[in-house]
Amino acid sequence: MKIIKLLDEKLEEYFLAVTLTVSVLLIFLQVIMRYVFSNSLSWTEELARYLFLWQIWVGAAYAVKRDKHLKADIIRPLIPKDKHFYLDLVATIIWIAFSIFLTYKSSELVSKIIQMKQVSAALRLPMKYAYTSIPVGCGLMAIRLIQKTYIDYKQRKVGGI
């Protein structure tokens, strides 16, 4: 139970911290190799790029978890405050549906990439590892949105909102 709670609370944070650290070290290694030894490594930039893709998609889920996504509040000021919860609920349901749709469609894309046996240029790494970041990130985002909606609903029911 402690592991599940830890994963729920810290999964994205730990993942982002580790991938950012590795990316910075890879880019630093590339700079040292290029300017000190006058020789560059082709694989460091490629691996840093693929780690960055993972950071983007997992970071999007982390932003949902922390409620830090950009929001356009054009309609909100025009409706009574007691209806804000329902507006947020509708927007979140649309967002969840879009996240699930992206998860499904990007999974299809990953399946095609696996069938084509596509590999990266420098590392010869199967491209499925880079593209899998999209369904994982979108799926995690949908899960975090559902969690957030449930928490908001519980708080509203208790009278916290």
C-alpha positions as a printed NumPy array, in Angstrom:
array([[  0.   ,   0.   ,   0.   ],
       [  2.884,   2.364,   0.748],
       [  4.321,   1.765,  -2.722],
       [  1.006,   2.591,  -4.409],
       [  0.675,   5.769,  -2.344],
       [  4.267,   6.728,  -3.153],
       [  3.674,   6.149,  -6.874],
       [  0.453,   8.159,  -6.734],
       [  2.1  ,  11.064,  -4.969],
       [  5.596,  11.113,  -6.466],
       [  5.681,   9.136,  -9.734],
       [  5.856,  12.109, -12.062],
       [  8.182,  14.099,  -9.805],
       [ 10.75 ,  11.311,  -9.522],
       [ 10.538,  10.489, -13.201],
       [ 10.968,  14.126, -14.225],
       [ 13.849,  14.667, -11.81 ],
       [ 15.73 ,  11.6  , -13.053],
       [ 15.168,  12.29 , -16.759],
       [ 16.102,  15.958, -16.362],
       [ 19.299,  15.026, -14.53 ],
       [ 20.246,  12.478, -17.19 ],
       [ 19.457,  14.97 , -19.975],
       [ 21.598,  17.686, -18.415],
       [ 24.478,  15.239, -17.924],
       [ 24.199,  14.052, -21.537],
       [ 24.204,  17.587, -22.899],
       [ 27.091,  18.539, -20.591],
       [ 29.044,  15.502, -21.842],
       [ 28.363,  16.572, -25.416],
       [ 29.624,  20.11 , -24.723],
       [ 32.794,  18.787, -23.069],
       [ 33.428,  16.351, -25.923],
       [ 32.843,  18.997, -28.571],
       [ 34.801,  21.911, -27.101],
       [ 37.505,  20.212, -25.045],
       [ 38.227,  17.139, -27.154],
       [ 37.049,  18.501, -30.547],
       [ 34.999,  15.364, -31.038],
       [ 31.25 ,  15.019, -30.704],
       [ 29.095,  12.071, -29.775],
       [ 26.035,  11.634, -31.958],
       [ 24.055,   9.53 , -29.497],
       [ 23.982,  12.03 , -26.608],
       [ 21.853,  14.57 , -28.44 ],
       [ 19.489,  11.903, -29.703],
       [ 18.997,  10.342, -26.279],
       [ 18.517,  13.784, -24.673],
       [ 15.883,  14.559, -27.319],
       [ 13.944,  11.373, -26.587],
       [ 14.161,  11.972, -22.845],
       [ 12.794,  15.454, -23.492],
       [  9.782,  13.925, -25.268],
       [  9.089,  11.834, -22.173],
       [  9.487,  14.912, -19.973],
       [  6.92 ,  16.804, -22.049],
       [  4.21 ,  14.142, -21.846],
       [  4.787,  13.084, -18.25 ],
       [  5.163,  16.765, -17.341],
       [  1.726,  17.444, -18.811],
       [  0.263,  14.854, -16.438],
       [  2.218,  16.395, -13.566],
       [  0.797,  19.823, -14.431],
       [ -2.717,  18.344, -14.256],
       [ -1.936,  16.831, -10.876],
       [ -0.737,  20.195,  -9.554],
       [ -3.515,  22.115, -11.353],
       [ -0.941,  24.212, -13.216],
       [ -2.179,  23.977, -16.794],
       [ -2.994,  27.184, -18.611],
       [ -6.691,  27.955, -18.609],
       [ -8.686,  30.445, -20.615],
       [-11.281,  31.957, -18.305],
       [-13.372,  33.719, -20.9  ],
       [-16.749,  32.207, -20.01 ],
       [-16.233,  31.845, -16.256],
       [-16.722,  35.546, -15.35 ],
       [-19.964,  35.609, -17.333],
       [-21.733,  32.954, -15.264],
       [-22.765,  32.955, -11.593],
       [-20.174,  31.645,  -9.119],
       [-22.415,  28.801,  -8.004],
       [-22.265,  27.421, -11.585],
       [-18.445,  27.481, -11.843],
       [-18.179,  23.887, -10.625],
       [-20.418,  22.675, -13.458],
       [-18.491,  24.653, -16.067],
       [-15.235,  23.181, -14.747],
       [-16.798,  19.724, -14.761],
       [-17.867,  19.999, -18.407],
       [-14.437,  21.318, -19.419],
       [-12.71 ,  18.506, -17.518],
       [-14.942,  15.833, -19.062],
       [-14.059,  17.156, -22.524],
       [-10.38 ,  17.163, -21.535],
       [-10.603,  13.582, -20.228],
       [-12.297,  12.469, -23.454],
       [ -9.586,  14.175, -25.509],
       [ -6.835,  12.576, -23.393],
       [ -8.389,   9.137, -23.821],
       [ -8.76 ,   9.745, -27.567],
       [ -5.087,  10.77 , -27.8  ],
       [ -4.083,   7.726, -25.765],
       [ -5.97 ,   5.456, -28.152],
       [ -4.745,   7.091, -31.355],
       [ -1.135,   7.334, -30.205],
       [ -1.253,   3.662, -29.177],
       [ -2.255,   2.859, -32.747],
       [  0.722,   4.911, -33.95 ],
       [  3.083,   3.039, -31.628],
       [  1.696,  -0.261, -32.944],
       [  2.45 ,   0.809, -36.518],
       [  5.963,   1.884, -35.553],
       [  6.534,  -1.479, -33.883],
       [  5.335,  -3.284, -37.032],
       [  7.656,  -1.184, -39.221],
       [ 10.589,  -1.867, -36.861],
       [ 11.623,   1.774, -37.126],
       [ 14.896,   2.64 , -35.329],
       [ 16.638,   5.893, -34.449],
       [ 19.562,   7.177, -36.505],
       [ 22.423,   7.273, -33.996],
       [ 21.502,   4.833, -31.239],
       [ 19.633,   2.358, -33.456],
       [ 17.093,   2.359, -30.63 ],
       [ 13.596,   1.164, -31.555],
       [ 11.464,   4.267, -32.062],
       [  8.664,   2.677, -30.061],
       [ 10.485,   3.87 , -26.922],
       [ 10.258,   7.502, -27.981],
       [  6.689,   7.342, -29.277],
       [  5.382,   5.395, -26.288],
       [  5.75 ,   8.616, -24.308],
       [  2.573,   9.946, -25.96 ],
       [  0.077,   7.247, -24.889],
       [  1.733,   6.933, -21.482],
       [  1.602,  10.684, -20.885],
       [ -1.951,  11.078, -22.201],
       [ -3.166,   8.055, -20.254],
       [ -1.545,   9.367, -17.088],
       [ -3.103,  12.762, -17.78 ],
       [ -6.557,  11.168, -18.083],
       [ -6.006,   9.343, -14.783],
       [ -4.915,  12.555, -13.058],
       [ -7.918,  14.408, -14.483],
       [-10.276,  11.736, -13.158],
       [ -8.573,  11.914,  -9.748],
       [ -8.843,  15.709,  -9.725],
       [-12.523,  15.585, -10.693],
       [-13.248,  13.07 ,  -7.937],
       [-11.437,  15.197,  -5.337],
       [-13.234,  18.361,  -6.484],
       [-16.579,  16.551,  -6.328],
       [-15.867,  15.242,  -2.825],
       [-14.876,  18.726,  -1.636],
       [-18.005,  20.234,  -3.162],
       [-20.197,  17.566,  -1.556],
       [-18.657,  18.254,   1.849],
       [-19.035,  21.986,   1.253],
       [-15.382,  22.826,   0.75 ],
       [-15.919,  24.607,  -2.565]])
